[in-house]
Amino acid sequence: MRIEDEIQQKDFGDDYRRLLVNLLFTNNWLNQQLMPFFRKLGLTLQQHNVMGILKGQHPKPVCFGEIQSRMVDRNSNVTRLIDKLIEKGYVTRDICQANRRMIEVRLTPTGLDKLQQVNDALPSLYRQLHNLNQEEAVLASNLLDKLRG
């Protein structure tokens, strides 16, 4: 559905303002799809993001700073997220033996199992994006990359 119809606005003044409103609206729409998906799995989007970063380095540990710099939402409180994931048994936190000022975080076997559970459920989430065919999905992703410079 066109953004004009979604928010019942006829004129945005120019194409760049329309793009900005459309991006903001679409971001909110996407979050409304993601939050319940992850809530059903006992996670938040940010917790899943941390676990995905750790999975990419598994079995090697990842330090807090690297996690923070690789987060999709860089305003997230990584310490709080790690604490919640430790409570759930999905990650461990240890002091680095080579540099005691660094904290290393690793996925646990339970965390790996949880990520597999998420991966198994992802096709139901992806179906909500199938208004685009594969070629359009690649184009949209490439355009977003270009937009960010």
Secondary structure, DSSP 8 states (H G I E B T S, - for coil): --HHHHHT-S--SSHHHHHHHHHHHHHHHHHHHHHHHHHHTT--HHHHHHHHHHHHHTTS-EEHHHHHHH-SSTTS-HHHHHHHHHHTTSEEEEE-SS-TT-EEEEE-HHHHHHHHHHHHHHHHHHGGGTTS-HHHHHHHHHHHHHHT-
